[in-house]
Amino acid sequence: MFTTNPFADLSTSISPSIIQTYVVLMALLVVAGTLFDIIHKKSAKYFFDNLRASRTKARKQLDGGDMLSIAAKTAVVDVLTSGEFCNSKRRIAHLLTMYGFIIYVITTAIMVFAYPTNATPAPAILPVLWSLGALMVCIGGYWFWFFIRADVSAEGQSPFRLMKADLFVVSLVASTTFALLWAFMQASGNAVWTTVFLVLYIIASTVLFGSVPWSKLAHMFFKPAAAFEKRMSKANGTAQNLPTITRDDPKQQQRHSMELLRDAPMNMGLGIKREAPRHY
């Protein structure tokens, strides 16, 4: 299973051109869904309007070196290492899922288009990476779903409760799970279960890539731009018109809604962070 190209074996019963057409169609659905999501939610308009406003109200003009530094920090901290997650478990689960999905998608495309049949055997490393990527998604996804989700860990909700917001996670984990089961059954020679899991794999993948306007998949493309704009706003002094972190500034002290806390220091102890919110 881990050293065999499952799509090449599938080509003995389904034409490689059909498999390739399906992959292209899924890619087009992602592009179309992302564009629809951006237009419908007006996220791109908000981003560019906010960017122009930030430059107009900037207290400090940024040069090319500053912009390059901000772009590098955005790429390394916000994108590559998901630095916005303070919870280490949530961060690890997210990184496992993100990098697993990237590996899984790239190796799928390579095996489908470059090595569509057994006449041109794929390098052994490709199916290994494909399986590893799918496993990483499953580990990160199931870990998040059953143990990290706020409504499960903090509110005591059932992990089996499904909502519209769960569409992306559920379809993603289902797609990689059925992919692994399909590849395993195909390598084992079990024709019946191979067909069953192949159908489930196709359904889950179609839902995953076809539901972009209603899932969180599109946000992975907009997230880097939003993170860059946020860092730039802080660097040029606008900070999106939000109060600064410190309350040492008299103007910031007067903005506090609670009069008793206007003169309070920033470090007031652990407070509600003393223990995890598990009071369900």
Secondary structure, DSSP 8 states (H G I E B T S, - for coil): -TTS-HHHHHTTTS-HHHHHHHHHHHHHHHHHHHHHHHHHHTHHHHHHHHHHHHHHS-SS---HHHHHHHHHHIIIIIIIS-TT--SHHHHHHHHHHHHHHHHHHHHHHHHHHHS-STTS---THHHHHHHHHHHHHHHHHHHIIIII-HHHHTT---TT---GGGHHHHHHHHHHHHHHHHHHHHHHT-HHHHHHHHHHHHHHHHHHHH-GGGSSTTHHHHHHHHHHHHHHHHHTT-GGG---S-S-SHHHHHH-S-GGGTT--S----GGGGS-----
